[in-house]
């Protein structure tokens, strides 16, 4: 027989058994005292449906196989009753209900934890289920009550053991079982309480009980297939709060009505119930919030304390602690598995372990600018952060963003100083190379030529004169080399013409990339205040380099350059063009040189390039502190 038929055969047998059990109700109708077989068929349908739902997703699921076995036993009970074997029918139904189905529920955790206590708990469930079956067959009421209590107790104990030895999704599965079992028990109690008040016949009562029997199989299905679809603890919290508030409201109403009746002798009149309802409604919200807080602490643990968190985080920030210590403080006070601090998709600090699929991300903003993200790992059993933890995150986001912004500025300052030092060293190396390789050999040659001229004066005056003339030419070349080195340090035009005219002289010959003349309007005060030499050179270099970039990269023939004094403390150099940039302004040698010169004297440089043109703005301090 092929594997396909071997897998289909058990389901075919289950379906035939279910159909035969339904047919047995038609051919051999049960008596009112035997209507429980209708419940058996309904419960069997729920169990078989769960098995059908789970098997395609988890083909090796032991829980699905046990559910199918329990369904077959329940379907077989009406057949045994129709065949005249009532004891066998009762035994099959009780065994399926008290042993097989509870064992299937405990098997929702497929990877069994290595726990001897759990094995003993499962064995106890099977043993007490067998005891219930035996007591039912023997029709011993006292033994049945005792074994039923024992079975319920061992099932609760087994669920508790399973909860303690599991974690993560497996613990969520156990909690879904708890929700299903509690809902089924509560429904049964309500049905029992309503028996004397509602006109229900035996068949209707059995049908309602059969509908209630779908709750636990449904919880098992969710536990096996979709344990993360909803936060089960949140479900438990809402259900518990609802039940407590309903019970409390009813107790308050009935209690006040009973006291009124004892004092007056009659039940409250028409106006009193309305006043009672209004009073209960007024106190409902505060009481509900208090009960929710208690349930949160029971289900999710201690709530995060905003004051404690801010105090500890403030201590770390004041002491200049590094970002990993910030996150360690947050993680310990929030009780989360891990926290990450990210900047531009790069993790800069981590505390604990963060599962990429179980996180909540909070953007950190300082002055309207997003400076990073705070990534918080969700606690086990949560699909989102608890309300208290979320409130704490919102509270600490602002100081954390400011601290991160300050840390980033400090890092940028460190890098800037490094670039300045590098630029100075490169400048010193260039000057050493120019002096050593150019000016040094030239002066040495002049010295040797002078010595040769002295030696030739006495013996060959003509050659001495020619040597001196060559010496004069060498001196001219050397003077030119000295001027080149000096002008490299500070443009000569600055001393001869001043800053504004020097800029005009340098940018006047520039042409656009297509060869057309570039017209640059220069707007500057009639008289600039005395500028430090470094500021003057930096302004000149930035202005010339910015206009040169426009000539190279912008398809325009006009540009503007402005020199303004800002608040008497800064010289602002602004260069603009009104055209479309043909190429992106990527950081090259020129732009890097502008940044280095501006940062070297403590200024700032911003470059904006877009569809409306390019703008370069440099703010240079008028006073430089050494």
C-alpha positions as CSV (number, residue, x, y, z in Angstrom):
1,X,0.0,0.0,0.0
2,X,1.4,3.4,-1.0
3,X,2.2,6.1,1.6
4,X,-0.6,8.3,0.2
5,X,-3.3,5.7,0.9
6,X,-1.8,4.9,4.3
7,X,-2.2,8.6,5.2
8,X,-5.8,8.8,3.9
9,X,-7.1,5.5,5.4
10,X,-7.3,6.7,9.0
11,X,-9.3,9.8,8.0
12,X,-11.6,7.7,5.9
13,X,-12.2,5.5,8.9
14,X,-12.9,8.5,11.1
15,X,-15.3,9.9,8.6
16,X,-17.2,6.5,8.2
17,X,-17.4,6.2,12.0
18,X,-18.8,9.8,12.3
19,X,-21.4,9.1,9.6
20,X,-22.4,5.8,11.2
21,X,-22.8,7.5,14.7
22,X,-25.1,10.1,13.2
23,X,-27.1,7.4,11.4
24,X,-27.4,5.5,14.6
25,X,-29.4,8.4,16.1
26,X,-31.9,7.9,13.3
27,X,-32.2,4.1,13.4
28,X,-31.9,3.8,17.2
29,X,-33.0,7.0,18.8
30,X,-31.7,7.4,22.3
31,X,-33.9,7.9,25.3
32,X,-33.9,11.3,27.1
33,X,-31.4,9.8,29.7
34,X,-29.1,8.9,26.8
35,X,-29.1,12.3,25.0
36,X,-25.5,12.6,26.0
37,X,-24.6,10.7,22.8
38,X,-25.6,13.9,20.9
39,X,-22.9,15.7,22.9
40,X,-20.4,12.9,22.1
41,X,-21.0,13.4,18.4
42,X,-20.7,17.2,18.6
43,X,-17.5,17.0,20.7
44,X,-16.1,14.4,18.3
45,X,-16.8,16.8,15.4
46,X,-14.9,19.5,17.1
47,X,-11.9,17.3,17.9
48,X,-11.8,15.8,14.4
49,X,-12.0,19.3,12.9
50,X,-9.0,20.4,14.9
51,X,-7.1,17.3,13.8
52,X,-7.9,18.0,10.2
53,X,-6.7,21.6,10.6
54,X,-3.5,20.7,12.3
55,X,-2.3,17.7,10.4
56,X,-1.4,19.4,7.1
57,X,0.7,21.9,9.0
58,X,2.3,19.5,11.4
59,X,2.1,16.0,10.0
60,X,4.1,14.4,12.8
61,X,1.9,16.1,15.5
62,X,1.2,13.7,18.4
63,X,-1.6,16.1,19.6
64,X,-3.4,15.8,16.3
65,X,-3.3,12.0,16.4
66,X,-4.6,11.9,20.0
67,X,-7.4,14.3,19.1
68,X,-8.4,12.1,16.2
69,X,-8.3,9.0,18.5
70,X,-10.5,10.9,21.0
71,X,-12.9,11.8,18.2
72,X,-13.1,8.2,17.0
73,X,-13.8,7.0,20.5
74,X,-16.6,9.6,20.9
75,X,-18.1,8.6,17.5
76,X,-18.0,5.0,18.5
77,X,-20.0,5.6,21.7
78,X,-23.4,6.1,20.0
79,X,-22.6,3.0,17.9
80,X,-22.0,0.9,21.0
81,X,-25.2,2.3,22.6
82,X,-27.2,1.4,19.5
83,X,-25.7,-2.1,19.5
84,X,-26.9,-2.6,23.1
85,X,-23.6,-2.1,24.9
86,X,-24.3,0.9,27.1
87,X,-21.3,0.2,29.4
88,X,-18.9,0.2,26.5
89,X,-20.5,3.4,25.2
90,X,-20.1,5.2,28.5
91,X,-16.6,3.9,28.9
92,X,-15.5,5.1,25.5
93,X,-17.0,8.6,26.0
94,X,-15.5,9.1,29.5
95,X,-12.1,7.7,28.5
96,X,-11.9,10.1,25.5
97,X,-13.0,13.0,27.6
98,X,-10.9,12.5,30.7
99,X,-7.7,10.8,29.4
100,X,-7.2,11.0,25.6
101,X,-8.2,14.6,25.1
102,X,-6.4,16.0,28.2
103,X,-3.3,14.1,27.0
104,X,-3.6,15.6,23.6
105,X,-3.9,19.0,25.1
106,X,-0.7,18.5,27.0
107,X,1.0,17.5,23.8
108,X,0.5,20.9,22.1
109,X,4.2,21.4,23.0
110,X,5.8,19.1,20.4
111,X,9.4,19.3,21.7
112,X,9.0,17.8,25.1
113,X,11.2,19.4,27.8
114,X,13.3,16.9,29.7
115,X,11.3,16.9,32.9
116,X,10.6,13.9,35.1
117,X,7.9,15.8,36.9
118,X,6.1,16.4,33.6
119,X,6.2,12.7,32.7
120,X,4.7,11.9,36.1
121,X,2.0,14.5,35.6
122,X,1.0,13.0,32.2
123,X,1.0,9.5,33.7
124,X,-1.3,10.8,36.5
125,X,-3.7,12.3,34.0
126,X,-4.0,9.0,32.2
127,X,-4.4,7.1,35.5
128,X,-7.1,9.4,36.8
129,X,-8.9,9.3,33.4
130,X,-8.9,5.5,33.6
131,X,-10.3,5.7,37.1
132,X,-13.1,7.9,35.9
133,X,-13.8,5.5,33.1
134,X,-13.9,2.5,35.5
135,X,-16.2,4.4,38.0
136,X,-18.6,5.4,35.2
137,X,-18.8,1.8,33.9
138,X,-19.4,0.5,37.4
139,X,-22.0,3.3,38.0
140,X,-20.4,4.1,41.4
141,X,-21.4,7.7,42.0
142,X,-19.0,8.3,45.0
143,X,-16.0,6.9,43.1
144,X,-17.0,8.9,40.0
145,X,-17.0,12.1,42.0
146,X,-13.7,11.4,43.6
147,X,-12.0,10.3,40.4
148,X,-13.4,13.3,38.5
149,X,-12.0,15.7,41.1
150,X,-8.7,13.9,41.0
151,X,-8.7,14.1,37.2
152,X,-9.4,17.8,37.1
153,X,-6.7,18.4,39.8
154,X,-4.1,16.4,38.0
155,X,-4.9,18.1,34.7
156,X,-4.4,21.5,36.3
157,X,-1.2,20.4,38.0
158,X,0.1,19.0,34.6
159,X,-0.7,22.3,32.9
160,X,1.2,24.2,35.6
161,X,4.2,21.9,35.3
162,X,4.2,22.3,31.5
163,X,4.0,26.1,31.9
164,X,7.0,26.2,34.3
165,X,9.2,24.1,32.0
166,X,8.5,26.0,28.8
167,X,9.2,29.4,27.4
168,X,8.5,31.5,24.3
169,X,5.9,30.1,21.8
170,X,5.6,26.9,23.8
171,X,4.5,28.9,26.9
172,X,2.0,30.8,24.8
173,X,0.5,27.4,23.7
174,X,0.1,26.4,27.3
175,X,-1.6,29.7,28.1
176,X,-4.0,29.1,25.3
177,X,-4.9,25.8,26.9
178,X,-5.5,27.6,30.2
179,X,-7.8,30.1,28.5
180,X,-9.7,27.3,26.8
181,X,-10.1,25.3,30.0
182,X,-11.1,28.4,32.0
183,X,-13.7,29.4,29.4
184,X,-15.1,25.9,29.2
185,X,-15.4,25.7,33.0
186,X,-17.0,29.1,33.3
187,X,-19.5,28.2,30.6
188,X,-20.4,25.0,32.4
189,X,-20.9,26.8,35.6
190,X,-23.2,29.4,34.0
191,X,-25.1,26.6,32.3
192,X,-25.5,24.8,35.6
193,X,-26.7,28.1,37.3
194,X,-29.2,28.7,34.4
195,X,-30.8,25.2,34.6
196,X,-33.3,26.2,37.2
197,X,-34.1,29.6,35.6
198,X,-34.4,28.8,31.9
199,X,-37.0,26.5,30.4
200,X,-34.5,24.1,28.8
201,X,-35.2,20.5,27.9
202,X,-32.7,17.7,28.2
203,X,-31.9,17.8,24.5
204,X,-31.5,21.6,24.4
205,X,-29.2,21.4,27.5
206,X,-27.1,18.7,25.8
207,X,-26.8,20.8,22.6
208,X,-25.7,23.9,24.6
209,X,-23.2,21.7,26.4
210,X,-22.0,20.5,23.0
211,X,-21.5,24.0,21.8
212,X,-19.5,24.9,24.9
213,X,-17.4,21.8,24.2
214,X,-16.0,23.6,21.1
215,X,-14.1,26.1,23.2
216,X,-11.3,23.9,24.4
217,X,-10.6,22.2,21.0
218,X,-10.6,25.7,19.5
219,X,-8.0,26.8,22.0
220,X,-5.9,23.7,21.2
221,X,-6.2,24.6,17.5
222,X,-4.9,28.1,18.1
223,X,-2.2,26.8,20.4
224,X,-0.9,24.4,17.7
225,X,-1.4,26.6,14.6
226,X,-1.4,30.3,15.5
227,X,0.1,30.8,19.0
228,X,1.4,34.3,18.1
229,X,-1.7,35.6,16.2
230,X,-2.8,37.3,19.4
231,X,-1.1,38.0,22.7
232,X,-2.7,35.3,24.9
233,X,-1.9,37.2,28.0
234,X,-3.7,40.2,26.8
235,X,-6.7,37.9,26.1
236,X,-6.5,36.5,29.6
237,X,-6.2,40.0,31.0
238,X,-9.3,41.3,29.2
239,X,-11.3,38.2,30.1
240,X,-10.3,38.4,33.7
241,X,-11.0,42.1,34.0
242,X,-14.4,41.6,32.3
243,X,-15.4,38.8,34.6
244,X,-14.2,40.6,37.8
245,X,-16.0,43.8,36.8
246,X,-19.2,42.0,36.0
247,X,-19.1,40.0,39.2
248,X,-18.2,43.1,41.2
249,X,-20.9,45.2,39.6
250,X,-23.5,42.5,40.2
251,X,-22.3,42.0,43.8
252,X,-22.5,45.8,44.6
253,X,-26.0,46.1,43.0
254,X,-27.4,43.0,44.7
255,X,-25.7,43.8,48.0
256,X,-27.1,47.3,48.2
257,X,-30.5,46.0,47.1
258,X,-30.4,43.3,49.9
259,X,-29.4,45.9,52.5
260,X,-32.2,48.2,51.3
261,X,-34.7,45.3,51.6
262,X,-33.5,44.5,55.1
263,X,-33.8,48.1,56.2
264,X,-37.1,49.0,54.5
265,X,-38.8,45.7,54.1
266,X,-39.2,45.8,50.3
267,X,-37.0,45.8,47.2
268,X,-35.9,49.2,45.9
269,X,-38.5,51.1,43.9
270,X,-38.1,52.4,40.3
271,X,-35.9,55.3,41.0
272,X,-33.4,53.5,43.3
273,X,-32.1,51.1,40.6
274,X,-31.3,54.0,38.3
275,X,-29.4,55.7,41.1
276,X,-27.5,52.5,41.8
277,X,-26.7,52.0,38.2
278,X,-25.4,55.6,38.0
279,X,-23.2,55.2,41.0
280,X,-21.8,51.9,39.7
281,X,-21.1,53.6,36.3
282,X,-19.3,56.5,38.0
283,X,-17.0,54.2,39.9
284,X,-16.5,51.7,37.1
285,X,-13.6,53.3,35.3
286,X,-11.3,53.9,38.3
287,X,-11.9,50.4,39.6
288,X,-11.3,48.9,36.2
289,X,-8.0,50.7,35.8
290,X,-6.9,49.4,39.2
291,X,-7.9,45.9,38.4
292,X,-6.1,46.1,35.0
293,X,-2.9,47.2,36.8
294,X,-3.2,44.3,39.2
295,X,-3.7,41.9,36.3
296,X,-0.8,43.4,34.4
297,X,1.5,42.8,37.4
298,X,0.3,39.2,37.7
299,X,0.6,38.3,34.0
300,X,3.5,40.5,32.8
301,X,5.5,41.1,35.9
302,X,6.5,44.4,37.6
303,X,5.6,47.5,35.7
304,X,8.4,49.8,34.6
305,X,8.8,52.8,36.9
306,X,9.3,56.1,34.9
307,X,10.9,57.9,37.9
308,X,13.4,55.2,38.5
309,X,14.2,54.9,34.8
310,X,14.8,58.6,34.4
311,X,16.8,58.8,37.6
312,X,19.1,56.0,36.6
313,X,19.4,57.2,33.0
314,X,20.1,60.8,34.1
315,X,22.9,59.5,36.3
316,X,24.5,57.7,33.4
317,X,24.2,60.7,31.1
318,X,25.5,63.2,33.7
319,X,28.5,60.9,34.3
320,X,29.3,60.8,30.6
321,X,28.7,57.0,30.4
322,X,28.9,55.4,26.9
323,X,25.8,54.4,25.0
324,X,26.0,50.7,25.9
325,X,25.6,51.7,29.6
326,X,22.5,53.7,28.7
327,X,20.9,50.7,27.1
328,X,21.9,48.4,30.0
329,X,20.1,50.8,32.4
330,X,17.0,50.9,30.2
331,X,17.0,47.1,29.7
332,X,17.3,46.4,33.4
333,X,14.5,48.8,34.4
334,X,12.1,47.9,31.6
335,X,12.7,44.1,31.9
336,X,13.0,43.5,28.2
337,X,15.4,40.9,26.5
338,X,17.4,43.5,24.6
339,X,17.7,47.0,23.3
340,X,19.6,48.4,20.3
341,X,20.6,51.9,19.4
342,X,20.8,52.5,15.6
343,X,22.0,55.4,13.5
344,X,21.5,55.4,9.8
345,X,20.8,51.6,9.8
346,X,24.0,51.0,11.7
347,X,23.9,49.5,15.2
348,X,26.1,51.6,17.5
349,X,25.3,50.0,20.8
350,X,23.5,46.9,22.1
351,X,22.4,45.5,25.4
352,X,21.0,42.0,25.6
353,X,19.7,40.0,22.7
354,X,17.2,41.5,20.2
355,X,15.1,39.2,17.9
356,X,14.7,41.1,14.6
357,X,11.1,39.7,14.3
358,X,10.0,40.8,17.8
359,X,10.9,44.4,18.2
360,X,9.3,47.8,18.6
361,X,11.2,50.8,17.0
362,X,11.0,54.3,18.4
363,X,12.5,57.2,16.4
364,X,14.8,59.5,18.4
365,X,14.5,63.2,17.4
366,X,16.5,66.2,18.5
367,X,15.6,69.7,17.3
368,X,13.3,68.3,14.6
369,X,16.1,66.1,13.2
370,X,16.0,62.3,13.4
371,X,19.3,61.2,15.1
372,X,18.6,57.5,15.4
373,X,16.3,54.7,16.4
374,X,15.7,52.9,19.7
375,X,15.0,49.3,19.0
376,X,13.4,47.4,21.9
377,X,13.1,43.6,22.0
378,X,9.6,42.5,23.1
379,X,9.4,40.5,26.3
380,X,8.4,36.8,26.0
381,X,4.7,36.4,25.4
382,X,4.2,39.9,24.0
383,X,3.3,41.1,20.6
384,X,3.9,44.7,21.7
385,X,5.5,46.5,24.6
386,X,3.3,46.7,27.8
387,X,1.6,50.0,28.3
388,X,3.8,51.0,31.2
389,X,7.0,50.2,29.3
390,X,5.8,52.0,26.2
391,X,5.1,55.1,28.3
392,X,8.6,55.0,29.8
393,X,10.1,54.7,26.3
394,X,8.2,57.8,25.2
395,X,9.4,59.6,28.3
396,X,13.1,58.8,27.9
397,X,13.2,59.2,24.1
398,X,13.8,63.0,24.3
399,X,16.8,63.0,26.7
400,X,18.2,59.9,25.0
401,X,17.9,61.7,21.6
402,X,19.7,64.8,23.0
403,X,22.5,62.6,24.4
404,X,22.9,60.7,21.2
405,X,22.9,64.0,19.2
406,X,25.6,65.3,21.6
407,X,27.6,62.1,21.2
408,X,27.4,62.3,17.4
409,X,28.5,66.0,17.5
410,X,31.5,65.0,19.7
411,X,32.4,62.2,17.3
412,X,32.1,64.6,14.3
413,X,34.3,67.1,16.2
414,X,36.9,64.4,16.9
415,X,36.9,63.4,13.2
416,X,37.1,67.1,12.2
417,X,40.1,67.7,14.4
418,X,41.7,64.6,12.9
419,X,41.2,65.9,9.4
420,X,42.6,69.3,10.4
421,X,45.7,67.7,11.9
422,X,46.0,65.6,8.8
423,X,45.7,68.7,6.5
424,X,48.3,70.5,8.6
425,X,50.7,67.6,8.4
426,X,50.1,67.3,4.6
427,X,50.8,71.1,4.3
428,X,54.0,70.7,6.3
429,X,55.1,67.7,4.2
430,X,54.4,69.7,1.0
431,X,56.5,72.6,2.3
432,X,59.3,70.3,3.4
433,X,59.3,68.7,-0.1
434,X,59.3,72.0,-1.8
435,X,62.1,73.3,0.3
436,X,64.1,70.2,0.2
437,X,63.6,69.2,-3.4
438,X,63.3,72.6,-5.0
439,X,64.6,75.5,-3.0
440,X,67.4,73.6,-1.2
441,X,69.2,72.3,-4.3
442,X,68.8,75.7,-6.1
443,X,70.5,77.5,-3.2
444,X,73.2,74.9,-3.0
445,X,73.8,75.3,-6.7
446,X,74.0,79.1,-6.3
447,X,76.6,78.7,-3.6
448,X,78.7,76.4,-5.7
449,X,78.4,78.8,-8.7
450,X,79.5,81.7,-6.5
451,X,82.6,79.8,-5.4
452,X,83.4,78.9,-9.0
453,X,83.1,82.6,-10.0
454,X,85.5,83.6,-7.1
455,X,88.1,81.1,-8.3
456,X,87.8,82.3,-12.0
457,X,88.2,86.0,-11.3
458,X,92.0,85.8,-11.1
459,X,92.7,83.4,-13.9
460,X,89.8,83.9,-16.4
461,X,87.8,87.1,-15.8
462,X,85.7,86.4,-18.9
463,X,84.5,83.1,-17.7
464,X,84.0,84.6,-14.2
465,X,81.6,87.2,-15.7
466,X,79.7,84.5,-17.6
467,X,79.4,82.4,-14.5
468,X,78.1,85.5,-12.5
469,X,75.5,86.1,-15.3
470,X,74.4,82.4,-14.9
471,X,74.3,82.9,-11.2
472,X,72.0,85.9,-11.7
473,X,69.6,83.7,-13.8
474,X,69.6,81.0,-11.1
475,X,68.8,83.6,-8.5
476,X,65.8,84.8,-10.5
477,X,64.5,81.2,-10.8
478,X,65.1,80.7,-7.0
479,X,63.2,83.9,-6.3
480,X,60.3,82.7,-8.4
481,X,60.3,79.4,-6.5
482,X,60.2,81.3,-3.2
483,X,57.3,83.3,-4.4
484,X,55.5,80.1,-5.5
485,X,55.9,78.7,-2.0
486,X,54.8,81.9,-0.3
487,X,51.8,82.3,-2.6
488,X,50.8,78.8,-1.8
489,X,50.6,79.7,1.8
490,X,48.7,83.0,1.3
491,X,47.6,84.4,-2.1
492,X,49.5,87.5,-3.0
493,X,46.3,89.2,-4.2
494,X,45.0,89.3,-0.6
495,X,47.8,91.6,0.5
496,X,47.8,93.7,-2.7
497,X,44.0,94.0,-3.4
498,X,42.1,92.9,-0.3
499,X,39.6,90.1,0.0
500,X,36.8,91.3,-2.2
501,X,39.0,92.5,-5.1
502,X,41.2,89.4,-4.9
503,X,38.1,87.2,-5.3
504,X,36.9,89.3,-8.2
505,X,40.4,89.0,-9.9
506,X,40.5,85.2,-9.4
507,X,37.0,84.4,-10.6
508,X,36.9,86.9,-13.5
509,X,38.5,84.7,-16.1
510,X,36.3,81.6,-15.3
511,X,34.1,80.2,-18.0
512,X,31.2,77.8,-17.9
513,X,31.6,74.1,-18.9
514,X,30.4,74.9,-22.4
515,X,32.9,77.7,-23.0
516,X,30.5,80.6,-22.3
517,X,31.7,83.4,-20.0
518,X,30.6,83.1,-16.4
519,X,29.2,86.3,-14.9
520,X,29.4,86.4,-11.1
521,X,27.8,89.2,-9.1
522,X,29.7,90.0,-5.9
523,X,27.8,91.6,-3.1
524,X,30.0,92.7,-0.2
525,X,30.1,95.6,2.4
526,X,32.0,98.7,1.3
527,X,34.4,98.1,4.1
528,X,35.0,94.8,5.8
529,X,36.2,94.8,9.4
530,X,39.8,93.6,10.0
531,X,39.9,89.9,9.5
532,X,42.3,87.4,10.9
533,X,44.7,86.1,8.3
534,X,43.3,82.5,8.6
535,X,39.7,83.7,8.1
536,X,40.7,85.8,5.1
537,X,42.5,82.9,3.4
538,X,39.6,80.5,4.2
539,X,37.0,82.9,2.8
540,X,39.1,83.4,-0.3
541,X,39.6,79.7,-0.9
542,X,35.9,78.8,-0.3
543,X,34.6,81.5,-2.6
544,X,37.0,80.7,-5.4
545,X,36.5,76.9,-5.1
546,X,32.7,77.3,-4.9
547,X,32.5,79.5,-8.0
548,X,34.9,77.1,-9.8
549,X,32.6,74.2,-9.0
550,X,29.6,76.1,-10.4
551,X,31.6,76.7,-13.6
552,X,32.4,73.1,-13.9
553,X,29.2,71.4,-13.0
554,X,26.3,73.9,-13.5
555,X,24.9,74.7,-16.9
556,X,24.5,78.4,-16.1
557,X,26.3,81.6,-17.1
558,X,25.4,83.6,-14.0
559,X,26.1,83.1,-10.3
560,X,26.1,85.2,-7.2
561,X,28.5,85.6,-4.3
562,X,27.8,87.4,-1.1
563,X,30.0,88.4,1.9
564,X,28.0,89.5,4.9
565,X,28.8,90.1,8.6
566,X,26.5,88.0,10.9
567,X,25.8,89.5,14.3
568,X,29.3,91.0,14.4
569,X,30.7,87.5,15.1
570,X,30.9,85.7,11.8
571,X,31.7,86.3,8.2
572,X,29.3,84.5,6.0
573,X,30.3,83.5,2.4
574,X,27.3,82.5,0.3
575,X,27.7,81.3,-3.3
576,X,24.6,80.5,-5.4
577,X,23.6,79.5,-8.9
578,X,20.1,79.4,-10.2
579,X,20.4,76.5,-12.5
580,X,20.1,72.7,-12.7
581,X,23.2,70.8,-11.6
582,X,24.3,68.4,-14.3
583,X,26.2,66.2,-11.9
584,X,25.9,65.3,-8.3
585,X,28.2,67.1,-6.0
586,X,30.2,64.2,-4.6
587,X,32.9,65.0,-2.0
588,X,36.1,65.5,-4.0
589,X,39.4,67.1,-3.4
590,X,37.9,70.7,-3.7
591,X,35.0,70.1,-1.4
592,X,37.1,68.3,1.1
593,X,39.6,71.1,1.1
594,X,36.8,73.7,1.7
595,X,35.6,71.6,4.7
596,X,39.0,71.3,6.1
597,X,39.8,75.0,5.8
598,X,36.5,76.1,7.4
599,X,36.6,73.5,10.2
600,X,40.3,74.3,10.9
601,X,39.3,77.8,12.2
602,X,36.1,76.6,13.9
603,X,33.6,77.6,11.2
604,X,30.9,75.6,9.5
605,X,30.2,74.8,5.9
606,X,26.9,73.6,4.3
607,X,26.3,72.5,0.7
608,X,22.9,72.1,-0.8
609,X,22.4,70.9,-4.4
610,X,19.0,70.3,-5.9
611,X,16.7,71.0,-8.8
612,X,16.7,74.8,-7.9
613,X,20.4,75.1,-8.1
614,X,23.3,74.9,-5.7
615,X,24.1,76.9,-2.6
616,X,27.3,76.9,-0.6
617,X,27.3,78.7,2.8
618,X,30.4,79.1,5.0
619,X,30.2,80.8,8.4
620,X,33.7,81.9,9.5
621,X,34.3,83.3,13.0
622,X,35.8,86.8,13.1
623,X,37.9,85.9,16.1
624,X,39.9,82.7,16.4
625,X,40.8,81.3,19.8
626,X,44.1,79.6,20.1
